[in-house]
């Protein structure tokens, strides 16, 4: 059984399954956000940081049940 991120083991899916084509099996998607940072009193800069969220296609499983071709 493969190791889970939390240190435990997760069960393998039974039956013919397809890798999630939205997240690529990572179970998470990167969502970029723009932040404005004031470096000095005269200078304001923007930076992009990524936040992770669960994949909406596979609900965070990393695979889809059955053989689902990408649309």
N, CA, C and O atoms as CSV, one atom per row, in Angstrom:
chain,resi,resn,atom,element,x,y,z
A,1,UNK,N,N,0.839,-1.189,0.000
A,1,UNK,CA,C,0.000,0.000,0.000
A,1,UNK,C,C,0.877,1.242,0.000
A,1,UNK,O,O,1.895,1.272,0.692
A,2,UNK,N,N,0.509,2.263,-0.755
A,2,UNK,CA,C,1.315,3.485,-0.776
A,2,UNK,C,C,1.130,4.298,0.500
A,2,UNK,O,O,0.087,4.259,1.152
A,3,UNK,N,N,2.191,5.037,0.828
A,3,UNK,CA,C,2.130,5.899,2.010
A,3,UNK,C,C,1.333,7.147,1.710
A,3,UNK,O,O,1.386,7.678,0.601
A,4,UNK,N,N,0.594,7.614,2.702
A,4,UNK,CA,C,-0.187,8.834,2.598
A,4,UNK,C,C,0.668,10.005,3.053
A,4,UNK,O,O,1.717,9.793,3.661
A,5,UNK,N,N,0.249,11.233,2.776
A,5,UNK,CA,C,1.002,12.416,3.199
A,5,UNK,C,C,1.082,12.519,4.710
A,5,UNK,O,O,2.045,13.073,5.240
A,6,UNK,N,N,0.081,11.993,5.415
A,6,UNK,CA,C,0.040,12.103,6.868
A,6,UNK,C,C,0.842,11.010,7.559
A,6,UNK,O,O,0.842,10.928,8.787
A,7,UNK,N,N,1.534,10.159,6.777
A,7,UNK,CA,C,2.336,9.119,7.390
A,7,UNK,C,C,1.609,7.790,7.483
A,7,UNK,O,O,2.241,6.781,7.797
A,8,UNK,N,N,0.324,7.746,7.227
A,8,UNK,CA,C,-0.438,6.507,7.255
A,8,UNK,C,C,-0.428,5.847,5.896
A,8,UNK,O,O,0.275,6.286,4.986
A,9,UNK,N,N,-1.198,4.807,5.763
A,9,UNK,CA,C,-1.330,4.158,4.461
A,9,UNK,C,C,-2.748,4.345,3.966
A,9,UNK,O,O,-3.699,4.367,4.748
A,10,UNK,N,N,-2.876,4.479,2.658
A,10,UNK,CA,C,-4.198,4.625,2.070
A,10,UNK,C,C,-4.459,3.431,1.173
A,10,UNK,O,O,-3.535,2.897,0.559
A,11,UNK,N,N,-5.694,3.016,1.095
A,11,UNK,CA,C,-6.053,1.851,0.299
A,11,UNK,C,C,-6.069,2.210,-1.180
A,11,UNK,O,O,-6.442,3.320,-1.557
A,12,UNK,N,N,-5.664,1.269,-2.001
A,12,UNK,CA,C,-5.712,1.478,-3.439
A,12,UNK,C,C,-7.152,1.359,-3.932
A,12,UNK,O,O,-7.913,0.552,-3.399
A,13,UNK,N,N,-7.541,2.140,-4.933
A,13,UNK,CA,C,-8.894,2.036,-5.454
A,13,UNK,C,C,-9.098,0.712,-6.182
A,13,UNK,O,O,-8.193,0.227,-6.861
A,14,UNK,N,N,-10.278,0.133,-6.041
A,14,UNK,CA,C,-10.589,-1.137,-6.696
A,14,UNK,C,C,-11.243,-0.874,-8.048
A,14,UNK,O,O,-11.965,0.108,-8.220
A,15,UNK,N,N,-10.985,-1.749,-8.990
A,15,UNK,CA,C,-11.624,-1.642,-10.295
A,15,UNK,C,C,-10.844,-0.779,-11.250
A,15,UNK,O,O,-9.816,-0.207,-10.886
A,16,UNK,N,N,-11.330,-0.681,-12.479
A,16,UNK,CA,C,-10.644,0.186,-13.454
A,16,UNK,C,C,-10.920,1.646,-13.132
A,16,UNK,O,O,-12.070,2.085,-13.137
A,17,UNK,N,N,-9.881,2.379,-12.859
A,17,UNK,CA,C,-9.997,3.791,-12.509
A,17,UNK,C,C,-9.081,4.607,-13.404
A,17,UNK,O,O,-8.132,4.085,-13.988
A,18,UNK,N,N,-9.376,5.875,-13.502
A,18,UNK,CA,C,-8.573,6.784,-14.311
A,18,UNK,C,C,-7.927,7.821,-13.400
A,18,UNK,O,O,-8.531,8.276,-12.429
A,19,UNK,N,N,-6.700,8.183,-13.727
A,19,UNK,CA,C,-6.022,9.257,-13.017
A,19,UNK,C,C,-6.773,10.555,-13.272
A,19,UNK,O,O,-7.177,10.818,-14.406
A,20,UNK,N,N,-6.966,11.361,-12.258
A,20,UNK,CA,C,-7.685,12.630,-12.424
A,20,UNK,C,C,-6.901,13.531,-13.373
A,20,UNK,O,O,-5.737,13.839,-13.119
A,21,UNK,N,N,-7.531,13.949,-14.456
A,21,UNK,CA,C,-6.844,14.766,-15.451
A,21,UNK,C,C,-6.813,16.240,-15.074
A,21,UNK,O,O,-6.123,17.020,-15.730
A,22,UNK,N,N,-7.536,16.641,-14.043
A,22,UNK,CA,C,-7.510,18.033,-13.604
A,22,UNK,C,C,-6.303,18.305,-12.706
A,22,UNK,O,O,-5.585,19.283,-12.913
A,23,UNK,N,N,-6.078,17.444,-11.711
A,23,UNK,CA,C,-4.959,17.637,-10.786
A,23,UNK,C,C,-3.783,16.728,-11.103
A,23,UNK,O,O,-2.715,16.891,-10.513
A,24,UNK,N,N,-3.941,15.784,-12.006
A,24,UNK,CA,C,-2.859,14.879,-12.361
A,24,UNK,C,C,-2.511,13.891,-11.262
A,24,UNK,O,O,-1.400,13.361,-11.249
A,25,UNK,N,N,-3.431,13.627,-10.339
A,25,UNK,CA,C,-3.183,12.697,-9.248
A,25,UNK,C,C,-2.595,13.331,-8.012
A,25,UNK,O,O,-2.361,12.636,-7.023
A,26,UNK,N,N,-2.345,14.638,-8.032
A,26,UNK,CA,C,-1.764,15.318,-6.867
A,26,UNK,C,C,-2.775,15.578,-5.759
A,26,UNK,O,O,-2.389,15.849,-4.622
A,27,UNK,N,N,-4.064,15.498,-6.078
A,27,UNK,CA,C,-5.174,15.698,-5.145
A,27,UNK,C,C,-5.364,17.149,-4.720
A,27,UNK,O,O,-6.265,17.448,-3.936
A,28,UNK,N,N,-4.523,18.060,-5.229
A,28,UNK,CA,C,-4.634,19.475,-4.886
A,28,UNK,C,C,-4.364,20.324,-6.120
A,28,UNK,O,O,-3.679,19.890,-7.047
A,29,UNK,N,N,-4.909,21.538,-6.125
A,29,UNK,CA,C,-4.658,22.503,-7.191
A,29,UNK,C,C,-4.082,23.767,-6.585
A,29,UNK,O,O,-4.449,24.166,-5.480
A,30,UNK,N,N,-3.192,24.382,-7.308
A,30,UNK,CA,C,-2.601,25.642,-6.873
A,30,UNK,C,C,-3.499,26.786,-7.327
A,30,UNK,O,O,-3.880,26.858,-8.496
A,31,UNK,N,N,-3.828,27.662,-6.420
A,31,UNK,CA,C,-4.677,28.812,-6.731
A,31,UNK,C,C,-3.879,30.078,-6.454
A,31,UNK,O,O,-3.694,30.448,-5.295
A,32,UNK,N,N,-3.397,30.759,-7.517
A,32,UNK,CA,C,-2.570,31.953,-7.296
A,32,UNK,C,C,-3.385,33.131,-6.767
A,32,UNK,O,O,-4.531,33.339,-7.166
A,33,UNK,N,N,-2.789,33.879,-5.881
A,33,UNK,CA,C,-3.413,35.081,-5.319
A,33,UNK,C,C,-2.410,36.224,-5.400
A,33,UNK,O,O,-1.210,36.015,-5.227
A,34,UNK,N,N,-2.898,37.421,-5.661
A,34,UNK,CA,C,-2.042,38.599,-5.753
A,34,UNK,C,C,-2.106,39.354,-4.429
A,34,UNK,O,O,-3.186,39.694,-3.946
A,35,UNK,N,N,-0.947,39.609,-3.855
A,35,UNK,CA,C,-0.856,40.349,-2.603
A,35,UNK,C,C,-0.103,41.652,-2.850
A,35,UNK,O,O,0.876,41.673,-3.595
A,36,UNK,N,N,-0.547,42.715,-2.240
A,36,UNK,CA,C,0.151,44.009,-2.293
A,36,UNK,C,C,0.934,44.167,-0.996
A,36,UNK,O,O,0.377,44.070,0.098
A,37,UNK,N,N,2.223,44.410,-1.135
A,37,UNK,CA,C,3.120,44.523,0.010
A,37,UNK,C,C,3.738,45.906,-0.009
A,37,UNK,O,O,4.228,46.357,-1.045
A,38,UNK,N,N,3.719,46.584,1.130
A,38,UNK,CA,C,4.346,47.893,1.222
A,38,UNK,C,C,5.764,47.694,1.746
A,38,UNK,O,O,5.971,47.453,2.936
A,39,UNK,N,N,6.750,47.800,0.831
A,39,UNK,CA,C,8.148,47.583,1.201
A,39,UNK,C,C,8.705,48.768,1.986
A,39,UNK,O,O,9.377,48.580,3.001
A,40,UNK,N,N,8.432,49.978,1.524
A,40,UNK,CA,C,8.850,51.195,2.223
A,40,UNK,C,C,7.666,52.154,2.197
A,40,UNK,O,O,6.589,51.801,1.716
A,41,UNK,N,N,7.860,53.344,2.705
A,41,UNK,CA,C,6.775,54.324,2.696
A,41,UNK,C,C,6.462,54.794,1.277
A,41,UNK,O,O,5.325,55.168,0.987
A,42,UNK,N,N,7.465,54.779,0.387
A,42,UNK,CA,C,7.282,55.268,-0.974
A,42,UNK,C,C,6.975,54.167,-1.985
A,42,UNK,O,O,6.438,54.447,-3.057
A,43,UNK,N,N,7.301,52.941,-1.664
A,43,UNK,CA,C,7.224,51.873,-2.647
A,43,UNK,C,C,6.218,50.809,-2.220
A,43,UNK,O,O,6.288,50.292,-1.105
A,44,UNK,N,N,5.285,50.486,-3.108
A,44,UNK,CA,C,4.369,49.370,-2.901
A,44,UNK,C,C,4.557,48.389,-4.055
A,44,UNK,O,O,4.553,48.790,-5.219
A,45,UNK,N,N,4.717,47.144,-3.746
A,45,UNK,CA,C,4.913,46.128,-4.763
A,45,UNK,C,C,3.848,45.057,-4.636
A,45,UNK,O,O,3.214,44.911,-3.592
A,46,UNK,N,N,3.663,44.318,-5.704
A,46,UNK,CA,C,2.733,43.193,-5.682
A,46,UNK,C,C,3.480,41.900,-5.883
A,46,UNK,O,O,4.478,41.859,-6.603
A,47,UNK,N,N,3.011,40.848,-5.257
A,47,UNK,CA,C,3.635,39.551,-5.437
A,47,UNK,C,C,2.538,38.498,-5.525
A,47,UNK,O,O,1.463,38.650,-4.945
A,48,UNK,N,N,2.824,37.446,-6.248
A,48,UNK,CA,C,1.866,36.368,-6.406
A,48,UNK,C,C,2.299,35.198,-5.538
A,48,UNK,O,O,3.435,34.736,-5.636
A,49,UNK,N,N,1.413,34.727,-4.705
A,49,UNK,CA,C,1.654,33.559,-3.868
A,49,UNK,C,C,0.601,32.514,-4.204
A,49,UNK,O,O,-0.509,32.856,-4.613
A,50,UNK,N,N,0.938,31.269,-4.038
A,50,UNK,CA,C,0.000,30.187,-4.345
A,50,UNK,C,C,-0.572,29.614,-3.062
A,50,UNK,O,O,0.131,29.447,-2.066
A,51,UNK,N,N,-1.848,29.320,-3.108
A,51,UNK,CA,C,-2.510,28.625,-2.013
A,51,UNK,C,C,-3.067,27.319,-2.582
A,51,UNK,O,O,-3.516,27.281,-3.727
A,52,UNK,N,N,-3.039,26.263,-1.794
A,52,UNK,CA,C,-3.502,24.967,-2.255
A,52,UNK,C,C,-4.938,24.730,-1.836
A,52,UNK,O,O,-5.341,25.095,-0.732
A,53,UNK,N,N,-5.719,24.111,-2.731
A,53,UNK,CA,C,-7.088,23.726,-2.414
A,53,UNK,C,C,-7.340,22.342,-2.990
A,53,UNK,O,O,-6.634,21.910,-3.901
A,54,UNK,N,N,-8.337,21.646,-2.469
A,54,UNK,CA,C,-8.659,20.310,-2.957
A,54,UNK,C,C,-9.186,20.376,-4.376
A,54,UNK,O,O,-9.833,21.348,-4.765
A,55,UNK,N,N,-8.911,19.351,-5.135
A,55,UNK,CA,C,-9.350,19.286,-6.525
A,55,UNK,C,C,-10.872,19.104,-6.569
A,55,UNK,O,O,-11.391,18.184,-5.935
A,56,UNK,N,N,-11.598,19.956,-7.300
A,56,UNK,CA,C,-13.050,19.820,-7.354
A,56,UNK,C,C,-13.503,18.651,-8.230
A,56,UNK,O,O,-14.618,18.157,-8.062
A,57,UNK,N,N,-12.662,18.200,-9.159
A,57,UNK,CA,C,-13.051,17.127,-10.072
A,57,UNK,C,C,-13.086,15.775,-9.363
A,57,UNK,O,O,-14.050,15.024,-9.514
A,58,UNK,N,N,-12.044,15.458,-8.592
A,58,UNK,CA,C,-11.954,14.146,-7.936
A,58,UNK,C,C,-12.227,14.218,-6.435
A,58,UNK,O,O,-12.128,13.197,-5.754
A,59,UNK,N,N,-12.561,15.369,-5.908
A,59,UNK,CA,C,-12.823,15.584,-4.477
A,59,UNK,C,C,-11.617,15.226,-3.610
A,59,UNK,O,O,-11.776,14.763,-2.481
A,60,UNK,N,N,-10.423,15.438,-4.135
A,60,UNK,CA,C,-9.213,15.201,-3.363
A,60,UNK,C,C,-8.768,13.752,-3.317
A,60,UNK,O,O,-7.916,13.411,-2.497
A,61,UNK,N,N,-9.309,12.878,-4.168
A,61,UNK,CA,C,-8.912,11.467,-4.185
A,61,UNK,C,C,-7.715,11.225,-5.097
A,61,UNK,O,O,-6.908,10.339,-4.812
A,62,UNK,N,N,-7.572,11.979,-6.181
A,62,UNK,CA,C,-6.473,11.800,-7.120
A,62,UNK,C,C,-6.815,10.874,-8.272
A,62,UNK,O,O,-6.024,10.737,-9.204
A,63,UNK,N,N,-7.975,10.237,-8.229
A,63,UNK,CA,C,-8.404,9.354,-9.302
A,63,UNK,C,C,-9.911,9.496,-9.500
A,63,UNK,O,O,-10.617,9.994,-8.622
A,64,UNK,N,N,-10.390,9.059,-10.645
A,64,UNK,CA,C,-11.805,9.067,-10.953
A,64,UNK,C,C,-12.280,7.626,-11.113
A,64,UNK,O,O,-11.571,6.811,-11.703
A,65,UNK,N,N,-13.442,7.302,-10.610
A,65,UNK,CA,C,-13.979,5.945,-10.717
A,65,UNK,C,C,-14.325,5.638,-12.157
A,65,UNK,O,O,-14.912,6.468,-12.852
A,66,UNK,N,N,-13.970,4.463,-12.602
A,66,UNK,CA,C,-14.252,4.055,-13.970
A,66,UNK,C,C,-13.258,4.657,-14.938
A,66,UNK,O,O,-12.293,5.301,-14.527
A,67,UNK,N,N,-13.484,4.456,-16.194
A,67,UNK,CA,C,-12.615,4.986,-17.232
A,67,UNK,C,C,-13.294,6.217,-17.834
A,67,UNK,O,O,-14.163,6.095,-18.697
A,68,UNK,N,N,-12.896,7.383,-17.379
A,68,UNK,CA,C,-13.500,8.640,-17.821
A,68,UNK,C,C,-12.539,9.362,-18.746
A,68,UNK,O,O,-11.507,9.852,-18.286
A,69,UNK,N,N,-12.841,9.445,-20.029
A,69,UNK,CA,C,-11.951,10.204,-20.909
A,69,UNK,C,C,-12.063,11.706,-20.631
A,69,UNK,O,O,-13.132,12.165,-20.230
A,70,UNK,N,N,-11.006,12.476,-20.827
A,70,UNK,CA,C,-11.095,13.917,-20.613
A,70,UNK,C,C,-12.044,14.558,-21.614
A,70,UNK,O,O,-12.084,14.167,-22.780
A,71,UNK,N,N,-12.791,15.524,-21.164
A,71,UNK,CA,C,-13.754,16.207,-22.033
A,71,UNK,C,C,-13.103,17.359,-22.727
A,71,UNK,O,O,-13.753,18.059,-23.504
